[in-house]
Amino acid sequence: VEVHRTFMAMIESLAAGPPVAHRLVADARRGALIESIAAPGWRGGALLGIGPEGGWIERELETFAAHGFDQVRLGDAILRVESAVAVAVAQLELLGRLLKEGKPCRPLIA
């Protein structure tokens, strides 16, 4: 977990950092459910942008997209940042285990 004081400092840090297999940005208003972005053979680490309270502004989402991030949702509920971090880590961990075992990943609730 890394906390960045400014959005642009975070983006610059990502550009200078090592490559990551999957770049994701959580947005409660739009995006696919996180399990829908995983396909059989989905491997490697994931980098997930979460925050701030109140959500990302359109310009920030556009900047994420320009840096190769896919928008995902963690569910229907709008979560506080500290809850979203725990939910995201748990979902990614479960997703990784299911894919490793070759089990299908699909939403249980439509």
Buried (B, 14 or more C-beta within 10 A) or exposed (E): EEEBEEBEEBBEEBEEEEEBEBBBBBBBEEBEBBBEBBEEEBEEEBBBBBBEEEBBEEEBBEBBEEEEBBBBBBBEEBBEEEEBBEBBEEBBEEBBEBBEEEEEBEEEEE
